[in-house]
Structure formats: structure tokens, C-alpha cells
């Protein structure tokens, strides 16, 4: 194997070192990157959920072997590392996925337009998506070294998280936030750049083709991004204490661990729930449709089929549901939370679109085109109608507070653990250790209690969106 220098400079130095690792083993690195990409695509079938984080760990192991010139042994800690990679990557991918679909061009509805996306609009959308991704990356930044610690040294998950938080706080939170952002952005950069270029140069409806055009480069960009984290970890390897079993006194109380875990896990679950909610069709808009030409207005007493004049659309209405059917069999369903049977249906024409209204105990409507394709079912529409008004602020606040405060709770606990694990000659007195432990746990309790309220609100917002 190629033994690279142990020192690493921040910024471009880490990127250069990552590039040298990829150049040292281009075939193996690209093959593992392609495996990550293909296994991620298979997540829809469930297999990728298990396989993708394992391939990510394989890339980390390869890079650690190159950097340290020694092989990494497989152990049970790999399972913990893979689970952590799945959770961390899942949060960033889910947040970016929701933001990209809600903010980016929607090719099936309002943004399916001929002509390029204007540069100010394109750059503004990219900036908003990047801001959401940055917030998610800041959330996981304190834990970025934990998978590498588990792969390299083994041990328990909690110990790796505390050790990672200690390393991040010691090296500077802002620097490690930038490091994590670069490591997560770099793998997606080919697809993002190609998508923006296509949307700007050709037409916004061709944006998915731009994403596909960038995919061939991602098997190289994936290990390149991970290599930044691996190089940063090995550069600070000398700061780590020798692996030792932590003494019982160094372990935080179980209730404190549960509080901190809930404060971190609940916002993650809220974002994942919101991502799944964005895949469901948008519910109907409440109230009568905006003004237009009324082309159909009928009472509903039993199941009827009503043809919309001068179109091939047919409205199949019954007291229980309303369905718009096109000549080719395509359907659009009007879903609303009526407590009374549907008693009236109305169709309002507005240009080339038709608002199909139905009244049970209240009016609700959807908007379709001449092919019965909903034009009010963009991802932004789905989120807006499913998520409570306080939902997005709650999610943003919870993630921001976690990004700022979690590390301030974990780093003192990690420092206490290191003190208890130090040799007797280097360990403070028992009294000083107890005082340090009490201060660390007291701070962690305060931060945990501050975080748990917004975390519960974030989880509730995602759950309500998914249930709605």
C-alpha cells in the first residue's frame, strides 16, 4: 500500500490528500463508489438500507489502510459504524431531498416549462437548498469522526460519539462544520452542477437529464468526499488516547443518555417522516376555487359520470369520492377530510387548467390539466398542505439548537471519560475527578432539557405531516 505523509493541512491540503488516495487505488476506489451509488438506488427495495452504509464503511477502511499502512480488522463495531453512517447520511440526504424537490424545478407541474431557468432564480434555488443541507450537516458535524473511530479502533457506540465530539470541539466547531459540509457536498457535486447547467442552458423540464449526466462522475466523487474525513481523522490520530475500557464511574447516568439520545433522534425522525410525507399526493385545497368560468355545476345524489364540456375529461362523483378521469384512463382523485357525503360538484376553467371542486361539509378542490394530471401537486404543495404552520420553524430551530449545543454537552462528558481512562500517574485526584464529572453531567442535563422541547415539536411536525 502507499504510505502517505501523516501531516495534513486543513482545506485544500485535505482535498489533495484525498485525491492522492483515490489516485493510489483508482479502480478499487471507483468500484466501491459505484457500489455505494447503486446500492443507494436500491434503497427503494429495502436492500440498499443494509448494503449502502456497509460499502461506505468499506471505503473508509480502504482509506484508513492507505493512510496508516495497516489493514483494518472487521469486527462487531463495523455494524455500529454502518448503523451510524445510515443515520447520519439519512438525515442529510432526507433534508436535501425534501429541499431539492420543494425548492428546485418541479418538472411535472408548475416548472415544466420550455426555456431555461433564469440565472438569479437558479442560483437562488441552489443557495436555499445548500442552506438546508448546511443545517443538516451542522446537526451531524459533532459525530463525523465516530464511524472512523469504530472502524479503526472498535469499541462501543457511545464511546465513539463522545470521542468524536471531543475531537471536533478541540479542533474547532466552525472548521469541522466546513469539513463535514465539503465531505457531503463533494459526492453530489457532479449531479448538482450538471442539473443547474441543464436547467439554465436548455429547459427546466430537462433537469433530471442533467442529474443523470452527472452520475458517471459520482463513483469518483464519493470516495473523494469521504477521503477528506479520513485524512482529517488520521491527521489527528496522535491526539487520541490509547483504547481502554472506560471505568464505570465515567459513564453518564442512563436517564441522561436517554435524554440526549432523544434530543438528537427526534429531529432526525421528524425529517425522515417529512421526506416520506413528501412522496404522498397533496391533499385537496380547502375552500372554493379562485374565480374562473364555471363549465360544470351539478348536485350529487348517487354515483354519476359528468363530462366536462369541450374536453375529454370525465368527473366520476359519488357521495364518498370524486375522481377525474382522462380519455387514456389517467385519474386524479380529490381527497379531502369531509365529515358529510359529497353533495355538489363544480368545474371551473382557468385557461388550460380546470379546478374540480366538491362540497361535503365544506368546499375542497384540485387543479388538473386536460390530461387529468394534477398541477397543484408539486412537492412544495404537499409540504405546505400537510405540515402545520409551525412545523418548518420547529424543525429548523431544533436542528440549529442541536448543531450549536449538542457538542457542548458531549465534549465535557468525553473529556471526563478520557480522564478516567488515563494512566494513574496522569489522572487527577479522585476529588477533582468527581467534581469534573459533576460539572459535565450538570451541563449535559441543562442542555438536554433545553433541546428536548424543540426536538419533540420537530418530531410532532413530521409525524403530523406524514399522518395528514
N, C-alpha and C positions, 0 to 999 in steps of 0.2 A: 504494500500500500504506500501511497505518497504521504510523507510526513511533512505537514505544513507548519510554518512558524507558530509558536504558541501565542505571540502577542497579536493583538488585533486592535486596530483603531476604530473609533465609532464612525458612523456614517458610511462614506464610500469605501472605507477600509474593509468593513464587514461585507459589503456587497462584492468587493473584489475577491475577498477570501472565499465567499460562496461560489463565485464564478470559477475559481481555481479548483474547488472541489468537484463541481459539475464537469469541468474540462478533464479532470483526472479520470473520471469514470463516466463518460457521456452516455454510453449505451445502457449501462445499468441504471443510471440516474433517470434517463428519459423513459426507460421501461417502467420504472416504479412510478414516475409522474403520470404516464399513460394509464397505469393500473389505478391510481387514485382517481383520475378523471373518469374512467369507465365505470369503476365501482360506485362513484358518486352518482353517475347517471342511472345506476341500477337501484338507487335508494327507493324509487317508486315501487319496486317489487319486494322491498324489505331486506334483500341480501346485502345491499350496499351499506346499510346501517351497521352491519357487523364487519364488513370487509374494508370499507374506506378508512376508518381510523387505524386499522392494523397496517395497511400499506403506508400510511403517514408515519407510523412508528418505525416501519422498515426503512424509510428514507432517513429519519433521524438516526437510526442505528448505523446505517451506512456512513453518514456524515461524521458521527462520533468516532467510528472506526478509522476513518481517514484522518481526522484531526488529532486523535490520541495515539494512533498507530497500534491499537489493540482492539480485538473483537469484543463485541458486546454480547453477553450471555442472555439467552431468553429465560425468563422466569415468570412467576405469577404477577410480578409488578408490571409486566407488559399489558396484562389485562386491565389493570388500573390505569395505566398510561393511555391505552386505547379508549377507555370509557371517558377519561378526562378530555382527550382530543375531540371525541364526539360531542361532548357537552360544549366545549369552548368554540369549536368550529361551527357547531349547530346554531349557536347564538348569533355569531357574526353573519353566517350565511342567511339565517332566517330574517334578521334585521335588514340586510342588504337586499334580499329577495323582495320583501314587502316594499321597501323604499323604491327599488328599481321599477317594480310593477305599478306602484301607486304614483310615482313622480315621473318616471320615464315615459316614452311614447307608447301608447296603447294601440296596438296595430289592429285590433278587432272592432274598435268603436271610434271614439272622437278623434284619435290621432291617425286613423287610417287615411291619410291624405296624400295626394300627389304633390311632389315638390319637397325640397329639403327643409329640414328643421332649421330655423334661423339660429345663427351663432349665439346671440345672447340667451335665447331660450335653451339651446343645447348646453351651454356652459353653466347656466343657472340650474338646470336639472342635475347635471353631473355634480355640481357643488352641494346640492341638497342631499343627494344620495351619499356623497362622500362624508357629509356631516353626520348622517345617521350611522354609517359604518364606523366612523371615528368614535362615536358614543359607545357603540357595542364593543369596539376594540379596547377603549379605555376601561370598560367594565371587566374584561378578562385580562388586562395587562398585568396585574399582580401575580397571576398564575402562569405566566408564559414559560417559565423555566421548569414547572412541575413535571410535565411529561418527559423532558430530558433527564431530570433527576431520577425519575422512576426507571427509565430505560438504562441509564448509566450506572446507578448505584442501588436500585431496588428499594425496598423499604415500604412503609405504609403511605397511603394517600395523604393523610393529614400531615404527616411529617414533611412530605414533598411540597405541599401547599405552603406551609409555614416557612420552609427553607427558601422557596421561590419568592415569597413576599419579602423576606429579609434581604435577599439579593437585589430585588427591584428597588426597595426603599434605600438601600445602601448606595446603589448606583444612580439614583435619581429617577423619580417617577416620570417626569417630563421626557427624559431621554428614552426610557423604556416604553413609554406610550408611543413615541415616534418610531421606535424599533418594531413594536408589535404592529403598528399601522402599516409600515413598509412591508413587513413579512406577510401580512394578509392581503395587501393591495397588489403586490408584485405578481402572485399567481393569476390574478384576474385581469391584469393589465392588458394583455393582448386582446381578449374578448371585449373589454370596455372601450379601448381605443378604436378597434375595428367597428364597433357598434356606433360610436359617435361619428366616425368618418362617413360611414354609410348613410346614417340618418341626415347628416349635413350635406353630403355630396349628391346623393341620389334622391331618395324619398324616405320619409319616416316609417312608412309601412314595411320597408325592407330592413328595418333594424335587426330582426332575428338573423338575417343573412350575414350581417356584419359580425354577430356573435359567432356564427358557425365558421366564418372566415378566420377568426382568431383562435379557434380551438387547436389547430395543429401546433401552435407555439406553446400551448399550456403544459404539455409534458415536460418542457424545459423550464418554464417559469415557475412551476410548482416546487421542484426541488431547489430552485434558485431562491425562492422566498423562504423556504424552511432553512436553507443554509445560513441565512442571516442570523436566525435564532441560535442555531447550532454553534456558529462561530462566536457569537456573543457569550454563550454559556461556557464554552471551553476556555475563552479568554479570561473568565473569572473563576476558573476551576480551582485555582490556588487559594481562593478565599473560603472555600468550603471546608468545614471540619471533617475529620475522619468519621466514616459511618460508625455509629454506635447505637445501641439500643437506648432510647430515651428512658430516663427514670420515671417512675410513676408520678412523682411529685411535679414533674414538668408538664404533665398533661393537663389541659384545661378541663373544667368540670363538664360533664355530659350535657347539662342544660345550656351552658354557654355555647358548646359546639353545635347543639341543635338550633339555637337562636341564630348563630352566624350562618349556618348552612341554609336555614330558611330564608334569611335576608338576601342570600345570593341566589338560591334556587328559584324562589317565587317569581322574581322578574324574568328569569330565563324561561320559565314555563309560560308566563304571560305572553312573551314574544312568540314563542312557538305556537301557542294557541291562536294568536292573531295571524300568524302565517297560514295555519290551516283554515282559519275563517276566511282568509282572502281567496281561497280556492273554491269557495261555495258561491253560487249565484247570489247576486244582490237582491234583497227583499224589495218589494214594490215601494214606491214613494207614497207617502201618506198625504191625503188631501186631493182635491180636484186638480186636473192637469192645467198648465197655463193656457192662455187663450189660443184659439185657432178655429178652423172651420169644422163644425160638428157634422160628420158624414154618416154617423150611425148612432141611434139612441133607442134602446128597446128595454122593456121590462123583462125580467126572467122569472118564470113560474115553474118551468121544468127544463130539462136539457134541450137546448136549441143550438142550431148552427146558423150563424149570421154571416153573410158575405159582405165584405166591405166594398162599397161601390168603386168601380174603376180600378180595382186591384185584384190580385189572385189570392188575397188573404181571406181567411175564414176564422171567425171567432166562435169557438165552441164553449158555450156557457151553460152552467148548471148551478143550482143553489150552493154547491160545495166548492167549485173551482171555475177558473176561466183560463182557456188555452187559446193562443193564437197559432194558427196552422197555415203554412205556405203551400203552394201548389206542389212542391217537391217533397212534402211531408215534414219539413223542418218545423219545430214547435218552440214556442216561448210561453212559459207559464207565469201567470200573475199570482204571486204568493203574497198573502197578507194575513195579519192576525185578526181575522174577523171573529166576532162572537155571535154574529147573526148570519143567516144564509144570504147569499148574493141575491139582490132583488132588482138590480138595474145594471146595464152595460152601455157604455158610450165610447165612441171612437172619435178622436179629434185629430184632424190633419193639420200638420205644420210643415209645409214644404214637402220634402220627400220622406218625412217620418210621420208615424202615427202613434198617438198616445191612446192606449187602450185602458179605459177606466172601468172600474166596477165598484158598486156600493153594497156593502153589507150593513154593518152598523156605522161605517164611515167610508169615505171615498179613498181609493188607492189606485195607482196606475203604473204602467210600464210603458216604455217607448221602444218601438220597433221600426225597422225599415221595411221595404216592400218584399223582402225575403224572409220576414219573421225573425230577423236577427236583432237581438236587443242592442240598443245604442246607449242605454243607461246602465250598463253592467261592467264598466271599467273597474279595475282593482280599487281605484280611489273611491268610486261609488260604493263598492262593497264595504270598504273600511268605514266610510263616512256613515253609512246607514246601520252598520252592525255595532260599531264601537261607541260607547257613551261619550258625551262631550268632554267629560273629564278624563277619558281613557288615555289619549295621547299625552297630555301633561303628566298624568300619573306614571306612565311608562318612562317618559323622558326624565322626570325627577328621580325616579327610583334608580335608573341606570347611572345618572350623573352623580347621585349621592354615593352609590356603591363604588364608582370609579374613583371618587375622592377619599372615601372614608374607610373602605374595607381594608386597604393596606395599612392604615393607621391602627387598625385593631389586630391584624395578623402579625405585623412585624415585631411588636413587643413580645407577643407570645412565642414567635420564632427565636427571638433573642434569649428569652428565658430557657427555652429548650436547649439551645446551644450552650448556655452557661451550665446547666445541669449535666450535659453530656461531656463537658470539658474535663481534662485530667484533674485530679485532686489538687495538684500543685498550682494550677491556673484558675481554679474555681474560687469565687468569693466565699466569704463566710456563710454559714447556714442562715444566720440572721439577715445578712444582706440579700441572700437568695430569696428568702421568704418575702422580704419587702419588695424586691423587684417583681416577684411573681404576683403579689397582691396588686401592685400598681398596673401591671399588664392586664390582669383579669378585670380589674375595675374599669380600665379604659375600654376593653373589649365589650363589657356589659353595656356601658353607656352608648357606644357606637351601635351595637346590635339593637338596642331599644330604639335608637333614632331611626335605624334603617327598616325595622320590621313593619312600621305603619305604611310607608310608601311601597314597600315590597308587596304587602297584602293588597293594596289598591291596584298595583300593576297586574298582579295575578287575577284579581277580580275583573279588571278591564278586559284582559284576554279571554277569560272564561265566558264573560257575557257576550263578547263578540262571537265566540265560537258557538255558543248556545243560541244566539239570535239569528 
